[in-house]
Amino acid sequence: MAKETVKKHRDFEELVENPDALADRFASSEDFVKRNKSMLLGIFALVAAVIVGGFLYFNYRRTQNAEAQRAMFPAVYYFEADSLNRALNGDGQYDGLLAISEEYGGTKAGNLADFYAGVALLKEGKFAEAVEHLKDFESDDYLMQARAYSLTGDALLEQGKNKEAADMYLKAANEKPNPYFSPQYLMKAGIAYEADNNYKAAAEAYDKIITDYVASAEVNDAKKYKARAEMLAGGTTKE
């Protein structure tokens, strides 16, 4: 490493002290540019295109998100007024959640439209469609994301897909676990497992409430449900 450093230092001194060497170096560089002019121009053009393209895409996404947010106002108003058909399909003047979700799917507002649409479809009894939109929703907010998982479980349970529903409830409970909502989701998981005749898994879900959330409002029911599930499982589940 020291030899390399000394050599580089000597090369630099030679360039500084010897004008002819410096001229030769410039001539060599100029010759390289001439020989590879097309390639270099292509590289510069590609880099410029990437920078400009990224800038335009960022501005496009920002504009799209602003448009989606404006479109959301009437739809959310109808949703909160419990006018679900108008919330989902629009009123003839403004788009509904379904159209916003499809047109602005890559934006934050479009993502939120999926959540609202999923809830509205669930209320309307359109469970399979509700699952599609709720599964498309993604959020960094652990409360919203866990809620979406739980609602997906509700829609699956309504379709008789008990195991899938239970798995979604567990997913909700394990989404940044907390003592306020996780016990509720675990209770729902246990009930769904019981509906699927998987009493061992149900007892384990109840046991997690008893063990990890001793101060929760659900703990007393969890103890009763666990005892029942263990009895139905034939007493094979651990105490």
PLY file of the C-alpha trace (Angstrom):
ply
format ascii 1.0
element vertex 239
property float x
property float y
property float z
element edge 238
property int vertex1
property int vertex2
end_header
0.00 0.00 0.00
2.89 2.40 0.86
4.61 1.65 -2.49
1.41 2.50 -4.37
1.10 5.80 -2.49
4.75 6.72 -3.26
4.27 5.85 -6.96
1.11 7.99 -7.21
2.94 10.87 -5.51
5.83 10.60 -7.98
3.46 10.47 -10.94
1.73 13.61 -9.67
5.08 15.42 -9.23
6.11 14.43 -12.74
2.90 15.89 -14.17
3.33 19.14 -12.23
7.04 19.59 -12.93
7.16 18.27 -16.51
4.92 20.23 -18.90
5.58 17.72 -21.69
4.31 14.85 -19.55
1.22 16.88 -18.70
0.64 17.66 -22.36
1.03 13.98 -23.24
-1.54 13.08 -20.58
-4.01 15.63 -21.95
-3.39 14.42 -25.49
-3.99 10.84 -24.38
-7.24 11.85 -22.69
-8.34 13.84 -25.72
-7.55 10.89 -27.96
-9.62 8.60 -25.72
-12.58 11.00 -25.93
-12.33 11.16 -29.73
-12.17 7.38 -30.08
-15.07 6.80 -27.70
-17.15 9.87 -28.48
-20.31 7.95 -29.39
-20.12 5.75 -26.32
-19.55 8.69 -23.97
-22.37 10.69 -25.52
-24.62 7.67 -25.11
-23.71 7.36 -21.42
-24.26 11.07 -20.80
-27.60 10.92 -22.61
-28.67 7.88 -20.57
-27.74 9.54 -17.27
-29.58 12.71 -18.28
-32.63 10.68 -19.31
-32.69 8.86 -15.95
-32.45 12.13 -14.00
-35.11 13.88 -16.08
-37.34 10.78 -16.08
-37.10 10.45 -12.30
-37.98 14.11 -11.83
-40.96 13.89 -14.18
-42.19 10.66 -12.55
-41.95 12.20 -9.06
-43.96 15.22 -10.18
-46.48 13.00 -11.96
-47.02 10.88 -8.83
-47.36 14.00 -6.69
-49.93 15.44 -9.10
-51.80 12.14 -9.24
-51.93 11.93 -5.46
-53.28 15.49 -5.20
-55.98 14.65 -7.76
-56.86 11.46 -5.88
-57.15 13.35 -2.60
-59.58 15.82 -4.16
-61.60 12.95 -5.65
-61.74 11.26 -2.24
-63.62 14.05 -0.45
-67.11 13.37 -1.89
-66.65 9.60 -1.66
-65.62 9.75 2.00
-68.51 12.12 2.71
-70.95 9.54 1.33
-69.15 6.77 3.24
-69.50 8.62 6.54
-73.14 9.36 5.76
-73.61 5.60 5.30
-74.60 6.11 1.66
-72.50 3.14 0.63
-73.63 2.78 -2.97
-72.71 6.39 -3.75
-69.48 6.05 -1.79
-68.50 3.04 -3.88
-69.83 4.00 -7.30
-70.07 7.79 -7.24
-73.08 10.03 -7.74
-72.81 10.75 -11.45
-70.78 13.89 -10.86
-67.99 12.57 -8.64
-66.16 9.26 -8.81
-66.69 6.62 -6.16
-64.11 4.69 -4.19
-63.92 1.85 -6.71
-63.02 4.19 -9.58
-60.55 6.12 -7.44
-58.88 2.89 -6.32
-58.48 1.74 -9.92
-57.38 5.06 -11.42
-55.06 6.17 -8.63
-53.95 2.80 -7.30
-50.29 3.81 -7.03
-50.94 6.83 -4.82
-51.44 7.20 -1.06
-55.00 8.44 -1.58
-55.73 5.56 -3.95
-54.39 3.15 -1.35
-56.70 4.67 1.27
-59.59 4.32 -1.19
-58.96 0.56 -1.11
-59.45 0.54 2.66
-62.69 2.52 2.51
-63.94 0.44 -0.41
-63.18 -2.77 1.47
-65.13 -1.62 4.52
-68.08 -0.44 2.40
-68.18 -3.71 0.44
-68.04 -5.67 3.70
-71.04 -3.71 5.01
-72.90 -4.41 1.76
-72.26 -8.13 2.09
-69.94 -8.30 -0.92
-67.35 -10.27 0.97
-65.11 -11.56 -1.83
-64.76 -8.06 -3.29
-64.10 -6.67 0.17
-61.22 -9.09 0.62
-59.64 -7.99 -2.68
-59.59 -4.32 -1.71
-58.56 -4.85 1.90
-55.65 -7.04 0.83
-54.51 -4.32 -1.58
-54.34 -1.80 1.26
-50.93 -1.21 2.85
-50.08 1.20 5.64
-47.16 2.12 7.89
-49.72 2.94 10.57
-49.85 -0.27 12.61
-53.38 0.43 13.86
-54.75 0.87 10.33
-52.86 -2.10 8.96
-53.94 -4.38 11.79
-57.51 -3.17 11.35
-57.36 -4.03 7.65
-56.14 -7.55 8.47
-58.97 -7.99 10.99
-61.61 -6.76 8.53
-60.20 -9.15 5.93
-60.68 -11.89 8.50
-64.31 -10.78 8.99
-64.96 -11.00 5.23
-63.33 -14.43 5.02
-65.30 -15.70 8.03
-68.53 -14.60 6.36
-67.58 -16.80 3.40
-67.01 -19.82 5.64
-63.24 -19.64 5.17
-62.65 -20.12 8.87
-58.96 -21.07 8.89
-58.02 -18.23 6.55
-60.01 -15.86 8.74
-58.26 -17.08 11.89
-54.87 -16.64 10.24
-55.75 -13.05 9.33
-56.85 -12.32 12.91
-53.53 -13.66 14.18
-51.76 -11.47 11.63
-53.67 -8.49 13.00
-52.77 -9.42 16.58
-49.09 -9.72 15.69
-48.90 -6.45 13.76
-46.84 -4.53 16.33
-48.62 -6.22 19.28
-50.20 -3.94 21.85
-52.45 -4.44 24.91
-55.34 -2.46 23.45
-56.22 -4.29 20.25
-54.17 -7.49 20.11
-56.34 -9.30 22.71
-59.46 -8.50 20.66
-57.91 -9.94 17.53
-56.72 -13.03 19.41
-60.26 -13.63 20.69
-61.54 -13.46 17.13
-58.79 -15.84 16.02
-59.80 -18.34 18.71
-63.47 -18.18 17.72
-62.59 -18.64 14.04
-60.38 -21.65 14.86
-63.24 -23.14 16.85
-65.52 -22.66 13.84
-62.91 -24.61 11.87
-62.96 -27.36 14.55
-59.31 -26.65 15.35
-59.77 -26.51 19.10
-56.06 -26.88 19.89
-55.21 -23.74 17.89
-58.19 -21.96 19.47
-56.99 -22.79 22.97
-53.51 -21.52 22.09
-54.96 -18.20 20.89
-56.89 -17.80 24.14
-53.85 -18.84 26.16
-51.80 -16.06 24.54
-54.30 -13.51 25.89
-54.08 -15.04 29.38
-50.27 -15.12 29.28
-49.36 -11.92 27.45
-52.27 -9.60 28.20
-53.18 -10.32 31.82
-54.69 -6.86 32.36
-56.89 -6.92 29.25
-60.68 -6.83 29.36
-60.73 -10.09 27.38
-58.74 -12.19 29.84
-61.70 -13.60 31.81
-63.55 -14.69 28.67
-60.28 -16.08 27.32
-59.96 -18.35 30.38
-63.49 -19.70 29.93
-63.09 -20.16 26.18
-59.73 -21.84 26.63
-61.20 -24.39 29.07
-64.02 -25.14 26.63
-61.64 -25.47 23.69
-59.35 -27.81 25.64
-62.33 -29.96 26.59
-63.47 -30.14 22.96
-59.91 -30.94 21.88
-59.92 -33.93 24.21
-57.70 -32.40 26.86
-54.60 -32.60 24.65
-53.74 -28.92 24.81
-51.16 -27.72 27.33
-52.34 -25.95 30.45
0 1
1 2
2 3
3 4
4 5
5 6
6 7
7 8
8 9
9 10
10 11
11 12
12 13
13 14
14 15
15 16
16 17
17 18
18 19
19 20
20 21
21 22
22 23
23 24
24 25
25 26
26 27
27 28
28 29
29 30
30 31
31 32
32 33
33 34
34 35
35 36
36 37
37 38
38 39
39 40
40 41
41 42
42 43
43 44
44 45
45 46
46 47
47 48
48 49
49 50
50 51
51 52
52 53
53 54
54 55
55 56
56 57
57 58
58 59
59 60
60 61
61 62
62 63
63 64
64 65
65 66
66 67
67 68
68 69
69 70
70 71
71 72
72 73
73 74
74 75
75 76
76 77
77 78
78 79
79 80
80 81
81 82
82 83
83 84
84 85
85 86
86 87
87 88
88 89
89 90
90 91
91 92
92 93
93 94
94 95
95 96
96 97
97 98
98 99
99 100
100 101
101 102
102 103
103 104
104 105
105 106
106 107
107 108
108 109
109 110
110 111
111 112
112 113
113 114
114 115
115 116
116 117
117 118
118 119
119 120
120 121
121 122
122 123
123 124
124 125
125 126
126 127
127 128
128 129
129 130
130 131
131 132
132 133
133 134
134 135
135 136
136 137
137 138
138 139
139 140
140 141
141 142
142 143
143 144
144 145
145 146
146 147
147 148
148 149
149 150
150 151
151 152
152 153
153 154
154 155
155 156
156 157
157 158
158 159
159 160
160 161
161 162
162 163
163 164
164 165
165 166
166 167
167 168
168 169
169 170
170 171
171 172
172 173
173 174
174 175
175 176
176 177
177 178
178 179
179 180
180 181
181 182
182 183
183 184
184 185
185 186
186 187
187 188
188 189
189 190
190 191
191 192
192 193
193 194
194 195
195 196
196 197
197 198
198 199
199 200
200 201
201 202
202 203
203 204
204 205
205 206
206 207
207 208
208 209
209 210
210 211
211 212
212 213
213 214
214 215
215 216
216 217
217 218
218 219
219 220
220 221
221 222
222 223
223 224
224 225
225 226
226 227
227 228
228 229
229 230
230 231
231 232
232 233
233 234
234 235
235 236
236 237
237 238
